[in-house]
Amino acid sequence: MQRIVTLWLGLALAVFSAASPARVYYSKQEAMDLAFGKEAAVEMKTLFLTEAQRRAIERLAWVKLESSLYTLYVGRRDGRIVGYAAIETHTVRTKPETLLIVLDANGELKQVEVLAFHEPPEYQPPQRWFARLRDVPLDELRLGAGIDGISGATLSSRAALDSVRKVLALYRVAIAGEGG
């Protein structure tokens, strides 16, 4: 009898796990290694935005900021900054997606990695779509204005673009000191 109960519980867990679309791809430490390499020193930089900075970021990014407090991660090798990274979590439809958005030392988009995606997998933009975002000017990082949408993943791609624009604008205003 105990064997049947154990088998039943194992089967139920397997079915439940297979039905759940949630995927966590990387831990925070793995994300920092992806962003800067294992040999880099990583420090957290907490940003407290002024009202003027908030307005400037919202204007540049075309998004409403939820807070005046943000964290960027700064990667250093041999004492030199090699880049910045942000971990951005947002709701796609009804469930969260977490992205790692990496900028080089000059504030240009270097890479975007999906750290976790809790919507159905077919709604997740592929890595090749994220790779296309590099070298696109901030004002063209919009669906239909320089970026093609993804059939079946429109909400995911729109949410990802909002996060990328926000991080780029955050760098420009709070780190580089433009327009704030």
C-alpha positions as CSV (number, residue, x, y, z in Angstrom):
1,M,0.0,0.0,0.0
2,Q,2.8,2.4,0.9
3,R,4.4,1.7,-2.4
4,I,1.2,2.6,-4.3
5,V,0.8,5.9,-2.4
6,T,4.5,6.8,-3.1
7,L,4.0,5.9,-6.8
8,W,0.8,7.9,-6.9
9,L,2.4,11.0,-5.3
10,G,5.4,10.7,-7.6
11,L,3.1,10.6,-10.6
12,A,1.1,13.5,-9.4
13,L,4.2,15.6,-8.8
14,A,5.5,14.7,-12.3
15,V,2.2,15.7,-14.0
16,F,2.1,18.9,-12.0
17,S,5.7,19.8,-12.8
18,A,5.2,19.1,-16.5
19,A,2.0,21.3,-16.5
20,S,3.8,24.2,-14.9
21,P,5.4,26.5,-17.5
22,A,7.7,28.3,-15.0
23,R,11.4,28.1,-15.9
24,V,14.2,29.6,-13.9
25,Y,17.3,29.5,-16.0
26,Y,20.0,31.2,-13.9
27,S,20.6,32.1,-10.3
28,K,21.8,35.6,-9.4
29,Q,25.5,34.5,-9.2
30,E,25.2,32.7,-12.5
31,A,23.7,35.9,-14.0
32,M,26.6,38.0,-12.7
33,D,29.0,35.4,-14.2
34,L,27.2,35.7,-17.6
35,A,27.3,39.5,-17.4
36,F,30.9,40.0,-16.5
37,G,32.8,36.7,-16.4
38,K,33.7,34.7,-13.3
39,E,36.9,36.6,-12.7
40,A,35.2,40.0,-12.4
41,A,34.5,41.7,-9.1
42,V,30.9,42.7,-8.9
43,E,29.5,45.5,-6.7
44,M,25.9,46.7,-6.2
45,K,25.3,50.4,-7.0
46,T,22.1,51.7,-5.4
47,L,20.6,54.6,-7.2
48,F,18.2,57.1,-5.5
49,L,16.6,59.1,-8.3
50,T,15.7,62.7,-8.0
51,E,12.3,63.8,-9.4
52,A,14.1,65.4,-12.3
53,Q,16.0,62.2,-13.0
54,R,12.7,60.2,-12.9
55,R,11.1,62.5,-15.4
56,A,14.1,62.4,-17.7
57,I,14.2,58.5,-17.6
58,E,10.5,58.3,-18.2
59,R,10.8,60.6,-21.2
60,L,13.7,58.7,-22.7
61,A,12.4,55.2,-22.0
62,W,8.6,55.8,-22.7
63,V,7.8,54.0,-19.5
64,K,6.4,55.0,-16.1
65,L,8.9,54.2,-13.3
66,E,7.5,52.3,-10.4
67,S,10.1,53.5,-7.9
68,S,12.9,56.1,-7.4
69,L,15.2,53.3,-6.1
70,Y,17.1,51.1,-8.5
71,T,20.1,48.8,-8.3
72,L,22.7,48.3,-11.0
73,Y,25.5,45.9,-10.7
74,V,29.0,47.1,-11.7
75,G,31.5,44.6,-13.0
76,R,35.2,45.4,-12.7
77,R,38.4,43.7,-13.8
78,D,41.8,45.0,-12.8
79,G,40.1,48.0,-11.2
80,R,38.4,49.0,-14.5
81,I,34.7,49.0,-15.1
82,V,33.8,46.4,-17.7
83,G,30.1,47.0,-17.6
84,Y,26.8,47.4,-15.8
85,A,23.9,45.0,-15.4
86,A,20.4,45.2,-14.2
87,I,18.0,42.5,-13.1
88,E,14.5,43.5,-14.3
89,T,11.4,41.6,-13.3
90,H,8.1,42.6,-14.8
91,T,4.7,41.0,-15.5
92,V,4.1,39.8,-19.0
93,R,0.5,38.8,-19.1
94,T,-0.3,37.6,-15.6
95,K,3.1,36.0,-14.6
96,P,6.6,37.4,-14.2
97,E,9.6,37.4,-16.4
98,T,13.1,38.3,-15.1
99,L,15.7,39.6,-17.5
100,L,19.4,40.3,-17.1
101,I,20.2,43.4,-19.1
102,V,23.9,44.0,-19.6
103,L,25.5,47.2,-20.7
104,D,29.2,47.7,-21.7
105,A,31.4,50.3,-19.9
106,N,30.0,53.0,-22.2
107,G,26.4,52.2,-21.5
108,E,25.7,50.4,-24.8
109,L,23.5,47.3,-24.8
110,K,25.7,44.2,-24.7
111,Q,23.3,41.4,-24.0
112,V,19.9,40.4,-22.7
113,E,19.4,37.1,-21.0
114,V,16.2,35.6,-19.7
115,L,16.8,34.5,-16.1
116,A,13.3,33.3,-15.4
117,F,10.1,33.0,-17.4
118,H,6.8,31.9,-15.8
119,E,4.5,32.3,-18.7
120,P,3.9,29.4,-21.2
121,P,7.2,28.8,-23.1
122,E,5.7,29.7,-26.5
123,Y,5.3,33.3,-25.2
124,Q,9.1,33.7,-24.6
125,P,11.0,35.6,-27.2
126,P,14.0,33.6,-28.5
127,Q,17.6,34.6,-27.7
128,R,18.2,35.6,-31.4
129,W,15.4,38.2,-31.0
130,F,17.2,39.7,-28.0
131,A,20.5,39.7,-29.9
132,R,18.9,41.9,-32.5
133,L,18.4,44.7,-29.9
134,R,22.1,45.4,-29.8
135,D,23.2,48.5,-31.7
136,V,19.6,49.8,-32.1
137,P,19.3,53.4,-30.9
138,L,17.2,53.9,-27.8
139,D,14.5,55.8,-29.6
140,E,14.1,52.9,-32.1
141,L,13.7,50.2,-29.4
142,R,10.0,50.0,-30.0
143,L,7.8,47.5,-31.8
144,G,7.2,48.8,-35.3
145,A,9.7,51.6,-35.0
146,G,12.9,49.6,-35.4
147,I,12.1,46.2,-33.8
148,D,9.9,43.6,-35.3
149,G,7.3,41.9,-33.1
150,I,7.1,38.2,-32.5
151,S,4.0,36.4,-33.5
152,G,2.5,34.8,-30.4
153,A,4.9,36.7,-28.0
154,T,3.9,40.3,-28.5
155,L,3.3,41.1,-24.8
156,S,6.6,39.4,-23.9
157,S,8.5,41.4,-26.5
158,R,6.8,44.6,-25.5
159,A,7.6,44.1,-21.8
160,A,11.2,43.2,-22.6
161,L,11.7,46.3,-24.7
162,D,10.2,48.5,-21.9
163,S,12.8,47.0,-19.5
164,V,15.7,47.4,-21.9
165,R,14.8,51.1,-22.7
166,K,14.4,51.7,-18.9
167,V,17.9,50.4,-18.2
168,L,19.5,52.3,-21.0
169,A,17.8,55.5,-19.9
170,L,18.7,54.8,-16.3
171,Y,22.4,54.6,-17.3
172,R,22.2,57.7,-19.4
173,V,20.6,59.8,-16.7
174,A,21.9,58.4,-13.4
175,I,25.3,57.2,-14.4
176,A,26.4,59.3,-17.4
177,G,24.5,62.4,-16.2
178,E,22.6,63.2,-19.4
179,G,19.4,65.1,-19.1
180,G,18.8,64.8,-15.4
